[in-house]
């Protein structure tokens, strides 16, 4: 099993069960181990050692343990391993401490002893799915920052190269003119002065040729990384994109996701995430301008071999006069806040992955439709 964050696994990482009573650990492994890969620890300290050396999806821990309680362990894991889903088991009816832990974000949920095996299995599967989405969201966020920085630099580089070409052309024409004047000037200038003039023009020609060659070489460099399409479970990427974009959305925005857990597409997973985060962020910006509580919906449908992802908001929409321009590079409606790269990049990424991106409605809110090649319906990732 790989531990490389750049390649998310197709199979879940193990469940780590922590209990200071050996009998409980034996029972847990005997029952849950039939459906999940299980790792065991007898204390909070041992659990932290396991987490620091192995990949784990879910931590499930007993509440009452010596030296470090289950809540204390979950709090430390939340700080050090935020992607790990944290579940607490307790046999006690006084749940104030557990509720506080849930409210603080240290614990995702709790289970009471004796647990129901069916309920426990369902909870663990959900927790593993959430862990996978959390990892993908974090990876998307890191990739987005790097990619957007690269795209911005590429756009800046393009402008600099354009300006360099104009400057080089002007200097080259001046050099050509001086070389044409040389015979006439030879007759008028003293020999020493003319030799100096000729040398200066020769040096200028070397510099001009160097700049021209440099411009040609740099312009030919390709900074775009190729896509690596594969079969991608669409629901995971949708939820991860929402998690990444959430911080950019107005506070009271509602995001609705409607997607069959088995729907899959063929694309580069991270590039799909970039498209979705950009669309969500743009929708949030539109709702922010409107200044009222709004809704963004992501809905998925299938048409033959194509999968359609509709990203809709109930903001002010896209004015008719600019709809034909919104996918142009450098065009933005955000003033100084926008780079004009977002939608242009999104469409390019969609097409690089064999699909397309279109604005299908602009009145009463914007609706973008992302089309991607569908894969065969695949079973949702499960722990057992």
Buried (B, 14 or more C-beta within 10 A) or exposed (E): EEEEEEEBBEEBBBBBBBBBEEEBBEBBBEBBBEBBBBBBBBBBEBBBEBBEEEBBBBBBBBBEBEEBBBBBBBBBBBEEBEBBBBBBBBEEEEBEBBEEBBEEEBBBEBBBEEBEEEEBBEBBBBBBBBBBBBBBBBBBBBBBEEBBEBBEEEBEBEEEEEEBBEEBBEBBEEBEEBBEEEEEBEEEBEEEEBEEBBEEBEEBBEBBEEBBEEBEEEEEEEEEEEBEBEBBBBBBBBBBBBBBBEEBBBEEBEBEBEBEBEBBBBBBBBBBBBBBBBBBBBBBBBBBEBEEEBBBBBBBBEEEEBBBBBBBBBBBBBEEEEBEEBBEBEBBBEEEEBBBBBBBBBBBBBEBBBBEBEBEBBEEBBBBBBBBBBBEEBEBBBBE
